[in-house]
Amino acid sequence: MNLPAEAVNVLQAFQDLPGWEQRARLLMQWGERLPPLADEQMCEANRVHGCESQVWLVGELREGHWQFSANSDARLIRGLVALLLARVNGLSAAELLQVDLAGWFNQLGLARQLSSSRSNGLNAVLQRMRELAG
């Protein structure tokens, strides 16, 4: 499957790093770069259920391709969500269904650091994206 340009950039950045500490630092930087959601978007209707941390997600279909925005109250989760957005933004609804979340974080060298609760939370975010695109 073709990766969006942003996902290719993420992959190159993470694969060039030798260790977990550098990846963790880069992960936090990606989270800090997430554009903030407007206050009215951080409402219960946009909250993703199934995450231990609070995560808000909004999606918009533009010319057949989905663009998602998200935020979280937890720094690490915000970074992970930012990397997920890089992977999915610009995809069609059909392509969204084929995204392999575990495979993506494995490629980034981050899979071992995903606890089961974080992994479940990210799966909930991806599932919500698929519902919005459905």
C-alpha positions in Angstrom: 0.0 0.0 0.0 1.2 3.5 -0.8 2.3 5.6 2.2 1.2 9.2 2.4 4.2 11.6 2.0 4.1 12.6 5.6 4.2 8.9 6.7 7.3 8.4 4.5 8.9 11.4 6.3 8.1 9.9 9.7 9.4 6.5 8.7 12.8 8.0 7.5 13.1 10.1 10.6 12.5 7.2 13.0 14.5 4.6 11.1 17.6 6.8 11.2 17.6 6.9 15.0 19.8 4.4 16.9 17.9 4.0 20.2 14.8 4.3 22.2 15.8 7.5 23.9 16.1 9.4 20.6 12.9 7.9 19.4 11.1 8.9 22.6 12.4 12.5 22.2 11.3 12.6 18.5 7.9 11.1 19.5 7.3 14.0 21.9 8.4 16.5 19.3 5.8 15.1 16.9 3.2 15.4 19.5 4.1 19.0 20.2 3.7 19.8 16.5 0.1 18.7 16.4 -2.1 21.7 15.6 -4.4 22.4 18.6 -8.0 21.6 18.3 -10.5 24.5 18.8 -12.1 24.5 22.3 -15.5 23.6 20.8 -13.9 20.5 19.1 -12.7 19.2 22.5 -16.2 18.0 23.4 -17.7 14.7 24.5 -19.0 14.0 21.0 -15.4 14.0 19.6 -13.8 12.1 22.5 -12.5 8.6 21.6 -13.8 6.0 24.1 -11.5 3.1 24.9 -8.4 5.3 25.7 -7.1 5.7 29.2 -6.0 9.2 28.3 -8.4 11.7 26.9 -8.2 11.8 23.1 -10.3 14.0 20.9 -10.6 13.3 17.1 -12.3 15.1 14.3 -12.3 14.1 10.6 -13.1 15.8 7.4 -13.5 14.4 3.9 -11.8 16.5 1.3 -12.1 15.4 -2.4 -12.4 11.7 -1.4 -9.5 11.8 1.1 -9.7 12.0 4.8 -8.0 14.6 7.0 -8.0 14.0 10.7 -7.1 16.3 13.6 -6.6 15.1 17.1 -5.4 16.0 20.6 -4.7 14.3 23.9 -4.1 15.4 27.4 -1.1 13.0 27.6 2.2 13.9 26.0 3.2 10.4 25.0 -0.3 9.6 23.5 -0.3 12.9 21.7 3.0 11.9 20.0 1.6 8.4 19.1 -1.6 9.9 17.8 0.5 12.4 15.7 2.3 9.5 14.1 -1.0 7.7 13.4 -2.3 10.9 11.8 0.8 11.0 9.6 0.0 7.4 8.5 -3.7 8.0 7.7 -4.2 11.6 6.6 -4.9 11.7 2.9 -6.2 8.1 2.7 -9.6 7.1 1.2 -12.1 5.3 3.4 -11.1 2.0 1.7 -7.4 2.6 2.4 -8.2 3.4 6.0 -9.6 -0.1 6.4 -6.3 -1.6 5.4 -4.0 0.3 7.8 -2.1 -2.1 10.0 -1.6 -0.2 13.2 0.8 -2.7 14.8 2.8 -3.0 11.6 3.2 0.8 11.4 4.5 1.2 14.9 6.7 -1.8 14.4 8.2 -0.2 11.3 8.9 3.0 13.4 10.7 0.9 16.0 8.1 1.8 18.6 6.1 -1.4 18.9 7.9 -2.8 22.0 7.2 0.4 23.9 3.5 0.2 23.3 1.8 -1.2 26.4 -1.4 -3.1 25.8 -3.4 -0.2 27.1 -1.7 2.3 24.8 -2.1 -0.2 21.9 -5.8 -0.6 22.7 -6.2 3.2 22.9 -4.6 3.7 19.5 -6.7 0.9 18.1 -9.8 2.8 19.4 -8.6 5.9 17.7 -8.2 4.1 14.4 -11.6 2.4 14.8 -13.2 5.8 15.4 -11.5 7.1 12.2 -13.0 4.2 10.3 -16.4 4.9 11.8 -16.2 8.5 10.7 -15.1 7.4 7.2 -17.7 4.6 7.1 
